[in-house]
Amino acid sequence: MELTKIRSWSEDELKTQETQVADQLFRVRFQSKLGQNDGVKKIRELRKDIARIKTVVRERALGIRPAETANPAKAGSRTSAAKRSGKGAK
């Protein structure tokens, strides 16, 4: 999952996705214990997805980064363009 996609979700969607991903992680771990070693990469991805979701929830709880608005790409392009040109606070 991409972080921008996760940040666009509402609080309810974040909770739902966290429980779904945790359940999927449980199932993949269970299958790997039964001898199906195909899920090693999948386990790593799911653990990272859970961490990303929890990070976004915590950021919102602390007020570090509020829920994204309609068009976040414009704000991000200005800061990255300033970085590329070398202009900005030094």
C-alpha positions in Angstrom: 0.0 0.0 0.0 1.2 3.5 -0.7 1.4 6.0 2.1 -0.5 8.7 0.1 -3.4 6.2 -0.3 -3.5 5.4 3.4 -3.4 9.1 4.3 -6.5 9.7 2.2 -8.6 7.2 4.2 -11.0 8.3 6.9 -10.6 7.2 10.5 -13.1 4.4 10.1 -11.4 3.1 7.0 -8.1 3.1 8.8 -9.5 1.0 11.6 -11.2 -1.4 9.2 -8.0 -1.8 7.0 -5.9 -2.4 10.1 -8.0 -5.2 11.3 -8.2 -6.7 7.8 -4.5 -6.6 7.3 -3.8 -8.0 10.8 -6.2 -10.9 10.1 -4.5 -11.5 6.7 -1.1 -11.5 8.5 -2.4 -14.1 10.9 -3.5 -16.3 8.1 -0.3 -16.0 6.2 1.8 -16.8 9.3 -0.4 -19.8 10.1 0.1 -21.1 6.5 3.8 -20.6 6.8 3.9 -22.6 10.0 2.1 -25.4 8.2 4.9 -25.6 5.7 3.8 -23.3 3.0 6.9 -21.0 2.8 5.5 -18.9 -0.1 4.4 -16.2 2.3 7.8 -14.8 3.6 7.7 -11.7 1.4 3.9 -11.3 2.0 4.5 -11.4 5.8 7.0 -8.6 5.5 4.7 -6.5 3.3 1.7 -7.0 5.7 3.8 -6.0 8.7 4.9 -2.8 7.0 1.3 -2.0 5.9 0.2 -2.3 9.5 3.0 0.0 10.6 2.1 2.5 8.0 -1.6 2.5 9.1 -0.7 2.9 12.7 1.7 5.7 11.9 -1.0 7.6 10.1 -3.4 7.1 13.0 -0.8 8.3 15.5 0.1 11.3 13.4 -3.6 12.4 13.3 -4.0 11.8 17.0 -1.0 14.0 17.8 -2.1 16.6 15.2 1.2 16.3 13.3 -0.4 15.7 10.0 -4.2 16.1 9.6 -6.3 14.1 7.1 -5.4 15.1 3.5 -7.6 17.4 1.5 -8.8 17.1 -2.0 -5.6 17.9 -4.0 -2.4 17.3 -2.1 -0.3 17.0 -5.2 -0.1 20.7 -5.8 1.3 21.5 -2.4 3.9 18.7 -2.7 5.1 19.8 -6.1 5.9 23.3 -4.9 8.2 22.1 -2.2 9.9 19.5 -4.3 10.4 22.1 -7.1 12.0 24.4 -4.6 14.3 21.7 -3.4 15.4 20.8 -7.0 16.1 24.4 -7.9 18.2 24.9 -4.7 16.0 27.8 -3.6 14.6 27.9 -0.1 15.7 28.2 3.5 19.3 27.3 4.1 
